[in-house]
Amino acid sequence: LHVARESGISVYSYPFKKYDSMLQKNAIGIRTEVTVEKVCYELAYELSHVFIHYDGGNLINSPLAKEYNQQAERAADMIIRLLNVKTRKA
């Protein structure tokens, strides 16, 4: 959440039906009624899009959407793993 706020991104809970999370302009919506672990992952996933694909335009309707999502998934996995290593050693 600190990284999102420092980047000017607001984070909201939203009752999505189709998606677990969504980035739109300067806001990230994360589906309500998911686990804390899922919230952390989705936040990392959407922030990955913010940092990696900041100039990609509409990522959902892009012909490169599949590749963009794969990149964000890998980056989110890396972020979660790094955070888990840090908290285990603390």
BATI-636196 format. One line per 2 residues: number of its first residue (from 1); their letters; for each residue z, y, x of N, C-alpha, C. Coordinates in nm, 2 decimals, padded with zeros to 4 digits. Example, Ala and Ser with C-alpha at 12.3 -4.5 7.8 and 13.67 -1.06 7.14 Angstrom:
<atoms>
1 = AS = 00.78,-00.57,01.32,00.78,-00.45,01.23,00.78,-00.33,01.32 | 00.71,-00.22,01.28,00.71,-00.11,01.37,00.79,00.00,01.29
</atoms>
This chain:
<atoms>
1 = LH = 00.00,-00.12,00.08,00.00,00.00,00.00,00.00,00.13,00.09 | 00.07,00.12,00.20,00.07,00.24,00.29,-00.07,00.27,00.34
3 = VA = -00.14,00.17,00.38,-00.28,00.19,00.43,-00.36,00.25,00.32 | -00.35,00.20,00.20,-00.43,00.25,00.09,-00.40,00.40,00.07
5 = RE = -00.27,00.43,00.06,-00.23,00.57,00.03,-00.27,00.66,00.15 | -00.26,00.61,00.27,-00.30,00.70,00.38,-00.45,00.72,00.38
7 = SG = -00.53,00.63,00.32,-00.67,00.64,00.31,-00.72,00.71,00.18 | -00.62,00.76,00.10,-00.65,00.84,-00.02,-00.69,00.75,-00.13
9 = IS = -00.65,00.62,-00.13,-00.68,00.52,-00.23,-00.56,00.50,-00.32 | -00.57,00.51,-00.45,-00.47,00.48,-00.54,-00.48,00.33,-00.58
11 = VY = -00.37,00.26,-00.61,-00.37,00.12,-00.65,-00.30,00.11,-00.78 | -00.37,00.04,-00.87,-00.32,00.02,-01.01,-00.33,-00.12,-01.05
13 = SY = -00.24,-00.16,-01.15,-00.25,-00.28,-01.21,-00.34,-00.27,-01.33 | -00.43,-00.36,-01.36,-00.52,-00.35,-01.47,-00.55,-00.49,-01.53
15 = PF = -00.56,-00.50,-01.66,-00.58,-00.63,-01.73,-00.72,-00.68,-01.72 | -00.77,-00.70,-01.60,-00.91,-00.75,-01.59,-00.92,-00.88,-01.65
17 = KK = -01.04,-00.91,-01.71,-01.07,-01.05,-01.76,-01.16,-01.12,-01.66 | -01.25,-01.05,-01.60,-01.35,-01.12,-01.52,-01.32,-01.12,-01.37
19 = YD = -01.25,-01.01,-01.32,-01.23,-00.99,-01.18,-01.08,-01.00,-01.15 | -01.05,-01.04,-01.02,-00.91,-01.03,-00.98,-00.88,-00.89,-00.93
21 = SM = -00.98,-00.82,-00.88,-00.96,-00.68,-00.83,-01.09,-00.61,-00.83 | -01.08,-00.48,-00.83,-01.21,-00.40,-00.82,-01.18,-00.27,-00.75
23 = LQ = -01.28,-00.23,-00.67,-01.27,-00.09,-00.61,-01.37,00.00,-00.68 | -01.32,00.11,-00.72,-01.41,00.21,-00.77,-01.37,00.35,-00.73
25 = KN = -01.46,00.41,-00.65,-01.44,00.54,-00.59,-01.31,00.53,-00.51 | -01.21,00.61,-00.54,-01.08,00.61,-00.46,-00.97,00.54,-00.53
27 = AI = -01.00,00.43,-00.61,-00.90,00.35,-00.68,-00.93,00.20,-00.67 | -00.82,00.13,-00.65,-00.83,-00.02,-00.65,-00.75,-00.06,-00.77
29 = GI = -00.81,-00.14,-00.85,-00.74,-00.21,-00.97,-00.72,-00.35,-00.93 | -00.60,-00.40,-00.96,-00.57,-00.54,-00.93,-00.52,-00.60,-01.06
31 = RT = -00.57,-00.72,-01.10,-00.55,-00.78,-01.22,-00.40,-00.80,-01.24 | -00.35,-00.77,-01.36,-00.21,-00.79,-01.39,-00.18,-00.94,-01.40
33 = EV = -00.05,-00.98,-01.40,-00.01,-01.12,-01.41,-00.06,-01.21,-01.31 | -00.07,-01.17,-01.18,-00.10,-01.26,-01.07,00.02,-01.26,-00.98
35 = TV = 00.03,-01.35,-00.89,00.14,-01.37,-00.80,00.14,-01.25,-00.70 | 00.25,-01.23,-00.63,00.26,-01.13,-00.53,00.17,-01.16,-00.42
37 = EK = 00.16,-01.29,-00.38,00.06,-01.33,-00.28,-00.08,-01.30,-00.31 | -00.12,-01.31,-00.44,-00.25,-01.28,-00.48,-00.27,-01.13,-00.48
39 = VC = -00.17,-01.05,-00.52,-00.18,-00.91,-00.51,-00.21,-00.86,-00.37 | -00.13,-00.92,-00.27,-00.15,-00.89,-00.13,-00.29,-00.92,-00.08
41 = YE = -00.34,-01.04,-00.12,-00.47,-01.08,-00.08,-00.58,-00.98,-00.14 | -00.57,-00.95,-00.27,-00.67,-00.87,-00.33,-00.66,-00.73,-00.28
43 = LA = -00.55,-00.68,-00.24,-00.54,-00.55,-00.18,-00.61,-00.55,-00.04 | -00.58,-00.65,00.03,-00.65,-00.67,00.17,-00.80,-00.68,00.15
45 = YE = -00.84,-00.75,00.05,-00.98,-00.77,00.02,-01.05,-00.64,-00.01 | -00.99,-00.57,-00.10,-01.06,-00.44,-00.14,-01.05,-00.34,-00.03
47 = LS = -00.94,-00.33,00.04,-00.93,-00.24,00.16,-01.03,-00.28,00.26 | -01.06,-00.40,00.28,-01.17,-00.45,00.37,-01.30,-00.38,00.33
49 = HV = -01.33,-00.38,00.20,-01.45,-00.32,00.15,-01.45,-00.17,00.18 | -01.33,-00.11,00.16,-01.32,00.04,00.19,-01.35,00.07,00.34
51 = FI = -01.30,-00.01,00.43,-01.32,00.02,00.57,-01.46,-00.03,00.62 | -01.50,-00.15,00.58,-01.63,-00.21,00.63,-01.75,-00.15,00.56
53 = HY = -01.74,-00.14,00.43,-01.86,-00.11,00.35,-01.85,00.03,00.28 | -01.79,00.12,00.35,-01.76,00.25,00.29,-01.89,00.33,00.26
55 = DG = -02.00,00.29,00.32,-02.13,00.36,00.29,-02.23,00.27,00.22 | -02.18,00.16,00.16,-02.27,00.07,00.10,-02.31,00.09,-00.05
57 = GN = -02.26,00.20,-00.11,-02.29,00.23,-00.24,-02.23,00.13,-00.34 | -02.31,00.10,-00.44,-02.26,00.00,-00.54,-02.26,-00.14,-00.49
59 = LI = -02.15,-00.19,-00.45,-02.14,-00.32,-00.38,-02.17,-00.44,-00.48 | -02.13,-00.42,-00.60,-02.15,-00.53,-00.70,-02.29,-00.56,-00.73
61 = NS = -02.37,-00.45,-00.75,-02.51,-00.47,-00.78,-02.61,-00.47,-00.66 | -02.55,-00.47,-00.54,-02.63,-00.47,-00.42,-02.70,-00.60,-00.40
63 = PL = -02.82,-00.61,-00.35,-02.88,-00.74,-00.31,-02.80,-00.80,-00.19 | -02.71,-00.72,-00.13,-02.63,-00.78,-00.02,-02.49,-00.81,-00.07
65 = AK = -02.46,-00.81,-00.20,-02.33,-00.83,-00.25,-02.26,-00.96,-00.20 | -02.34,-01.07,-00.19,-02.28,-01.19,-00.15,-02.23,-01.18,00.00
67 = EY = -02.31,-01.12,00.08,-02.27,-01.10,00.22,-02.15,-01.00,00.24 | -02.16,-00.90,00.16,-02.05,-00.80,00.16,-01.92,-00.87,00.12
69 = NQ = -01.92,-00.95,00.02,-01.80,-01.02,-00.03,-01.75,-01.12,00.07 | -01.84,-01.19,00.14,-01.80,-01.29,00.24,-01.73,-01.21,00.36
71 = QA = -01.79,-01.10,00.40,-01.73,-01.02,00.50,-01.59,-00.97,00.47 | -01.57,-00.93,00.34,-01.44,-00.88,00.30,-01.34,-00.99,00.29
73 = ER = -01.39,-01.11,00.24,-01.30,-01.23,00.24,-01.25,-01.26,00.38 | -01.34,-01.27,00.47,-01.30,-01.30,00.61,-01.20,-01.20,00.67
75 = AA = -01.23,-01.07,00.64,-01.14,-00.96,00.69,-01.00,-00.97,00.62 | -01.00,-01.00,00.49,-00.88,-01.01,00.41,-00.79,-01.13,00.47
77 = DM = -00.86,-01.24,00.49,-00.79,-01.36,00.55,-00.73,-01.32,00.68 | -00.80,-01.25,00.76,-00.75,-01.21,00.90,-00.63,-01.11,00.88
79 = II = -00.64,-01.02,00.79,-00.53,-00.93,00.76,-00.40,-01.00,00.72 | -00.42,-01.09,00.63,-00.30,-01.17,00.57,-00.24,-01.25,00.69
81 = RL = -00.32,-01.32,00.77,-00.27,-01.40,00.88,-00.20,-01.31,00.98 | -00.25,-01.19,01.01,-00.18,-01.10,01.10,-00.05,-01.06,01.05
83 = LN = -00.05,-01.03,00.92,00.08,-00.98,00.86,00.18,-01.10,00.86 | 00.13,-01.22,00.84,00.22,-01.33,00.84,00.28,-01.36,00.97
85 = VK = 00.20,-01.35,01.08,00.25,-01.37,01.21,00.35,-01.26,01.25 | 00.33,-01.14,01.21,00.42,-01.03,01.24,00.55,-01.05,01.17
87 = TR = 00.55,-01.09,01.04,00.68,-01.11,00.97,00.75,-01.23,01.02 | 00.69,-01.33,01.06,00.76,-01.45,01.11,00.83,-01.42,01.24
89 = KA = 00.78,-01.33,01.32,00.84,-01.30,01.45,00.95,-01.19,01.44 | 00.95,-01.12,01.32,01.05,-01.01,01.30,01.19,-01.07,01.28
</atoms>
